[in-house]
């Protein structure tokens, strides 16, 4: 399994940012996901997205945390 602290701690401190669709995003949180019995993967929350990965680090999906506001 991946050591999440080793991989993402520098993003939390602000020294690094994730680039998503050409925009630098601050990482706000990360953690493990489970199905109630086993660890199935992990998530990374940025300012605008939640990214989901398998426990081996393979990207699964990205979800927007907020809907875009209409002007």
C-alpha positions as CSV (number, residue, x, y, z in Angstrom):
1,X,0.0,0.0,0.0
2,X,1.0,3.6,-0.6
3,X,2.3,5.8,2.3
4,X,-0.2,8.7,1.9
5,X,1.8,11.0,4.3
6,X,5.0,10.5,2.3
7,X,3.2,11.2,-1.0
8,X,0.9,14.1,0.0
9,X,2.3,15.9,3.1
10,X,4.3,18.4,1.0
11,X,1.0,19.3,-0.7
12,X,-0.7,20.0,2.6
13,X,2.1,22.3,3.8
14,X,1.5,24.5,0.7
15,X,5.0,23.9,-0.9
16,X,3.4,21.9,-3.8
17,X,0.1,22.1,-5.7
18,X,-1.7,19.6,-7.9
19,X,-2.4,20.8,-11.5
20,X,-5.9,19.9,-12.6
21,X,-7.1,21.0,-16.0
22,X,-4.3,23.6,-16.1
23,X,-5.1,25.1,-12.7
24,X,-3.0,24.8,-9.6
25,X,-5.1,23.4,-6.8
26,X,-4.2,23.4,-3.1
27,X,-4.6,20.0,-1.4
28,X,-6.9,20.3,1.6
29,X,-7.1,16.7,2.8
30,X,-6.4,13.1,2.0
31,X,-7.3,9.7,3.5
32,X,-8.3,6.1,3.1
33,X,-11.6,4.8,1.8
34,X,-13.2,1.6,2.8
35,X,-16.2,-0.6,2.0
36,X,-17.0,-1.3,5.7
37,X,-14.7,-4.3,5.7
38,X,-11.5,-3.6,3.7
39,X,-9.6,-0.6,2.5
40,X,-10.5,-0.1,-1.1
41,X,-8.5,3.1,-2.0
42,X,-7.9,6.6,-1.0
43,X,-9.1,10.2,-1.8
44,X,-7.5,13.5,-2.2
45,X,-9.5,16.7,-1.6
46,X,-8.4,19.9,-3.3
47,X,-10.0,23.3,-3.3
48,X,-12.6,22.3,-5.9
49,X,-12.3,18.5,-6.4
50,X,-12.2,15.1,-4.8
51,X,-10.0,12.7,-6.6
52,X,-10.4,8.9,-6.0
53,X,-7.6,6.3,-6.4
54,X,-7.2,2.6,-5.8
55,X,-5.1,1.6,-2.9
56,X,-2.3,1.1,-5.4
57,X,-2.5,4.7,-6.7
58,X,-4.4,4.1,-9.9
59,X,-6.7,7.1,-10.7
60,X,-10.4,6.2,-10.7
61,X,-12.5,9.4,-10.9
62,X,-12.8,13.1,-10.1
63,X,-15.8,14.7,-8.5
64,X,-16.5,18.5,-8.3
65,X,-17.0,19.6,-4.7
66,X,-19.2,22.5,-5.7
67,X,-21.5,23.1,-8.6
68,X,-20.5,26.0,-10.8
69,X,-22.4,29.1,-10.1
70,X,-24.5,30.7,-12.8
71,X,-24.2,34.4,-13.3
